[in-house]
Each structure stands twice: as C-alpha cells, then as structure tokens.
Amino acid sequence: MATRRLPPLRALEAFMRTVRLGSARAAAEELGLSPSALSRRIANLEEFTGKKLFTRAKQSMRLTDEGQAFHDAVAPHLEALATAIENQSENLSLLRLRLGVLPLFGSQRLFPRLSELRERHPLLHIDIDTGPHLEDRVGDTLDAAIILSRGPSSGVHAVRLDHNMVRAICNTATAEKLGDTPDKDNLGKQTFLIHNELPESFQAWKRELGLEQLEPAAIDHYDSGQLMLEAAAQGLGIAIMHDDHMKRAADSRLATLYDAEVESPYSYWFVCKPQALEARPVRLFHDWLVRAGL
C-alpha cells in the first residue's frame, strides 16, 4: 500500500501563523524567519496544493477564496492532531492560562461549562483573576480576559460574546408596589443600584422610558454584579443590569420592572493581545469559547 505524501509541515505552520496574524512580517518574526524565508515556505505549500492561498500587497497577506477553503478544511485537523499528541504524551507539562473574568460571568456562564473544556484538554488549567482593570492588564499580568465594555481598545484581538438588553431588577414586593406603568414620582423615591463600570446603562434605561429627568432618592454603586442581584433580592434597591443576568440567576425573589426593550451600551468581550493567540493555552481557550457560544 502506497504511503501518502505528507504536506510540508513547516510550510503549514507558516501558513497558519500568517492567517492568525494577518501579516507576513509578524508571522516571520514569530517563527524567527526572514520575510523571504517565510514567503518560500508559503510558496512551497501553494506548489504542494496547486492553489493560490494568499494575495500579496506590500506587507499584508489576505486569503484567497481557495486559501480560506483550505484553512477551514485543515485547521480542525491540525488542532485534533495537536490534541491527540498532547493526550498521549507523558512529557508535556500543564498548560497554564491566566484569565481575567468578572465574577458574575464566571459563576453564571463560564464555570457551568468549564468541565467540557477540561474533558477536551485535561492539561489546560486556568488561573482566575477577578481584580479591577482587566483589559489594562492583558499582556502583562493576564494572558486574556473576558470584559464588559462598550468596545475594547485598539491593539487587542477581541471577540464579542453577546448583545444585551438593560432591565430594572428588584424584588417582587417592590415590583408589585411600583406597578406596570413607570411613574416618575414613585421612582424618585427609590434607591437605584449601578455598577461602577457600567454608568451608561442607567442613562439608556431612563431615555427609553422617557424619564431623562428622573432623580432617584439615592444611587448606590457596586463593583460586583452578583452582589447587586442579592441586594435587589433583599429589597435594598433597583438594580440596573442585563436581562441575561436576571434569566440565569433564576431567583424567584427577583422581578423586572416594566416591559421596555432597552439595548445595552455594553457587551461581554473576549480580549487578548494578537500575538497571544500563538500561545497554546490562549488559543485552546479562545477556540473553545467561540465554539461553545457562552
């Protein structure tokens, strides 16, 4: 039986890095090659496949339609090969990811699914950091982070994880007392609970309900969504939060005020430095997170 001819593996590596980084120069630097050496590897792969994989313009490398089809067909198999070798090797050490995450996202969305990731990649372990200023620490004390933001800063690789609606959440007794129709005078006697990092949510909610002039009795600020939900359940105020948090909490003590559809200015994002995707722990987590649709 004839042995199949294997593709040039170094050329495959050069191809995958160039796709991830979007730049021949960046890929060459990552691999410790000259740009011309990287180009030769890509050319070898194109010769092997008989396909033109990239269009070249100055320093940018863009996939052709054939190149995209090749990437989509090959990438899962390369990942499966790496996983198979990882699972069969006794010499590989643990893969360690330093991940920043907000506590409520961790408890409601990440932790319930992490066993799937552990089963798929048993060597991958995650150090969880719930401290402040997560995005600012990516690339320094953090490899990656899941943040709640109006939009990540430039210079990071970012994947938007959701779109949200803002809701006013309180305990059932407060909801019954306030009724189904917004009343400025009654709401003005209430305490509202606002997350320190999400101030625009309250403004968006007031605009949608035509309550721009609403001045509540007090605004209490929190740095924890989880504590905001508990405070609302205990009758300490009306929490301005995402509807998804309310649904996932599944807390019979809580209710939402009114039926207003208020689009949130904020979304959850996965962020890391672009070059961090070349680190296997970051790439494994990133790919799983996107596939899992958390």
C-alpha positions in Angstrom: 0.0 0.0 0.0 1.5 3.3 -1.1 2.2 5.8 1.6 0.5 9.2 1.2 2.8 12.1 0.7 2.6 14.4 3.7 2.4 18.2 3.2 5.4 20.2 4.3 4.7 20.7 8.0 6.9 23.8 8.3 5.0 25.4 5.4 1.7 24.5 7.2 3.0 26.2 10.3 4.0 29.3 8.4 0.5 29.3 6.7 -1.4 29.1 9.9 0.7 31.8 11.6 0.2 34.2 8.7 -3.5 33.6 8.8 -3.7 34.3 12.5 -1.5 37.4 12.5 -2.6 38.8 9.1 0.9 39.9 8.3 3.9 38.1 6.7 6.3 40.2 8.7 4.6 39.4 12.0 4.5 35.7 11.1 8.2 35.7 10.1 9.1 37.4 13.4 7.1 34.9 15.4 8.9 32.0 13.6 12.3 33.6 13.7 12.5 33.7 9.9 13.3 36.3 7.4 10.3 37.5 5.3 11.8 35.9 2.2 12.1 32.6 4.0 8.5 32.7 5.1 7.4 33.5 1.6 9.3 30.5 0.3 7.5 28.3 2.8 4.1 29.6 1.7 5.1 29.1 -1.9 6.1 25.5 -1.2 2.6 24.9 0.3 1.0 26.6 -2.7 3.0 24.3 -5.0 2.1 21.3 -3.0 -1.7 22.1 -3.0 -1.8 23.6 -6.5 -3.7 26.5 -5.1 -3.0 30.2 -4.7 -3.6 30.7 -1.0 -2.8 34.4 -0.5 -3.0 37.7 -2.4 0.0 39.8 -1.5 0.0 43.5 -1.2 3.0 45.1 0.5 3.1 43.6 4.0 -0.5 42.4 4.1 -1.4 38.8 3.3 -5.0 38.1 2.5 -6.5 34.7 2.0 -8.0 34.0 -1.4 -11.2 32.1 -1.6 -9.2 28.9 -2.2 -7.0 29.8 0.8 -10.0 30.3 3.0 -11.4 27.0 2.0 -8.0 25.3 2.6 -7.7 26.9 6.1 -11.3 25.9 7.1 -10.6 22.3 6.0 -7.2 21.9 7.5 -7.4 23.9 10.8 -9.7 21.4 12.7 -7.4 18.5 11.8 -4.3 20.3 12.9 -5.9 21.1 16.2 -7.1 17.5 16.5 -3.5 16.3 15.8 -2.1 18.6 18.4 -4.7 17.4 21.0 -4.0 13.8 20.2 -0.3 14.2 20.7 -0.9 16.2 23.9 -3.2 13.5 25.3 -0.7 10.7 24.5 2.4 12.4 25.8 3.7 11.8 29.3 6.3 14.5 29.0 4.1 17.6 28.4 3.7 19.8 31.4 0.5 21.5 32.4 -0.8 24.3 30.1 -1.4 27.4 32.2 -3.8 30.3 31.3 -4.0 33.5 33.3 -7.6 34.6 32.7 -9.3 37.8 33.9 -13.1 37.4 34.3 -15.9 39.3 36.0 -17.3 37.2 38.9 -20.9 37.1 37.6 -19.9 36.0 34.1 -17.7 33.3 35.8 -20.4 32.0 38.0 -23.3 32.2 35.6 -21.7 31.4 32.2 -18.1 30.1 32.5 -17.9 27.7 35.4 -21.0 25.7 34.4 -19.3 24.8 31.1 -15.6 24.5 32.2 -15.9 20.8 32.7 -16.3 20.5 28.9 -13.0 22.3 28.3 -11.3 20.1 31.0 -12.5 17.0 29.3 -11.4 18.2 25.9 -8.0 19.5 27.1 -7.1 17.9 30.5 -3.7 19.6 30.6 -5.1 23.1 30.4 -5.5 24.8 33.8 -6.8 28.3 34.4 -5.8 30.8 37.0 -8.8 33.1 37.6 -8.3 36.8 38.3 -11.4 38.9 39.2 -9.5 42.1 40.0 -10.1 45.5 38.6 -8.9 47.0 35.2 -8.8 43.6 33.5 -8.4 45.0 30.0 -5.4 47.2 31.0 -3.6 44.1 32.5 -4.0 41.9 29.4 -0.5 41.2 28.1 1.0 42.0 31.5 -0.4 40.0 34.5 -3.1 38.4 32.3 -2.9 36.3 29.2 -6.5 37.1 28.3 -9.7 38.5 29.8 -13.5 38.5 29.5 -14.6 42.1 30.0 -17.9 44.0 29.9 -17.3 47.0 27.7 -18.7 49.4 25.2 -15.9 48.2 22.9 -12.3 47.1 23.6 -9.4 49.4 22.9 -7.4 49.2 19.7 -4.5 46.9 19.6 -6.2 43.8 21.1 -7.8 40.8 19.5 -11.4 41.0 20.5 -14.4 38.6 20.1 -17.9 39.9 21.0 -19.7 37.3 23.0 -23.2 38.7 23.2 -25.7 41.6 22.8 -27.8 42.6 25.8 -30.9 44.4 26.9 -30.9 46.5 30.1 -33.6 45.8 32.7 -34.5 47.3 36.0 -34.4 44.4 38.5 -35.9 44.4 42.0 -37.6 42.1 44.5 -41.2 41.0 43.9 -42.6 43.2 46.6 -41.1 46.3 45.1 -42.2 45.4 41.6 -45.8 44.9 42.9 -45.7 48.3 44.7 -44.4 50.2 41.6 -46.9 48.6 39.3 -46.8 48.1 35.5 -46.6 51.8 34.4 -43.5 54.0 35.1 -44.2 56.8 37.5 -41.5 59.4 37.9 -42.6 60.4 41.4 -42.7 56.9 42.7 -39.4 56.0 41.1 -37.9 59.2 42.5 -38.4 57.7 46.0 -36.4 54.6 45.2 -32.7 53.7 45.5 -31.0 52.5 42.3 -28.1 50.2 42.2 -25.5 50.9 39.5 -22.3 49.0 38.6 -19.2 51.2 38.8 -18.1 50.3 35.3 -21.5 50.5 33.6 -22.8 54.0 34.2 -24.4 54.5 30.8 -26.9 51.6 31.4 -29.0 53.8 33.7 -29.0 56.7 31.3 -30.1 54.4 28.4 -32.9 52.9 30.6 -34.1 56.4 31.6 -34.1 57.6 28.0 -36.1 54.7 26.7 -38.8 55.2 29.4 -38.9 58.9 28.8 -37.5 59.6 32.3 -34.4 61.6 31.5 -35.2 64.0 34.4 -35.6 61.2 37.0 -33.5 61.9 40.1 -33.8 58.9 42.5 -33.6 59.2 46.2 -30.1 57.6 46.1 -27.8 55.8 43.7 -25.6 53.1 45.4 -22.6 52.0 43.4 -21.3 48.4 43.3 -18.3 46.7 41.7 -20.0 43.2 41.7 -23.0 42.2 39.7 -23.5 39.2 41.9 -23.9 41.4 45.0 -26.2 43.8 43.0 -28.6 40.9 42.4 -28.5 39.9 46.0 -29.0 43.4 47.2 -32.0 43.8 44.8 -33.5 40.5 46.1 -33.1 41.8 49.7 -35.1 44.9 48.8 -32.1 47.3 49.0 -32.7 48.9 45.7 -33.5 48.6 42.0 -30.5 47.1 40.1 -29.9 48.3 36.5 -28.5 45.2 34.9 -28.6 43.0 31.8 -31.6 40.8 31.2 -29.3 37.8 30.7 -28.1 38.1 34.3 -31.7 38.0 35.5 -32.6 34.9 33.5 -29.5 33.0 34.5 -30.0 33.9 38.2 -33.4 32.1 38.1 -34.1 33.7 41.5 -37.8 33.6 42.4 -37.3 36.6 44.7 -36.5 38.8 41.7 -38.7 40.6 39.2 -38.2 43.0 36.3 -39.9 46.4 36.1 -41.9 47.2 33.0 -41.5 45.7 29.6 -39.2 48.3 28.0 -36.8 47.0 25.4 -33.6 48.9 26.2 -30.5 48.0 24.2 -27.4 47.9 26.4 -24.4 50.1 25.5 -22.2 47.2 26.9 -21.3 43.7 25.8 -19.1 40.9 27.0 -15.9 40.6 25.0 -13.0 38.1 25.0 -9.8 40.1 24.6 -6.1 39.2 24.3 -3.0 40.6 22.5 -3.0 39.3 18.9 0.3 37.5 19.4 -1.1 35.7 22.5 -3.1 33.5 20.2 0.1 31.8 19.2 0.4 30.6 22.8 -1.4 27.2 23.0 -3.3 27.8 26.3 -4.8 31.1 24.9 -5.6 29.5 21.6 -7.3 26.5 23.1 -9.4 28.6 25.4 -10.3 31.1 22.6 -11.3 28.4 20.2 -13.4 26.5 22.8 -15.1 29.8 23.9 -16.1 30.7 20.4 -17.4 27.2 19.6 -19.2 26.9 22.9 -21.1 30.1 22.4 -21.0 31.1 26.0 
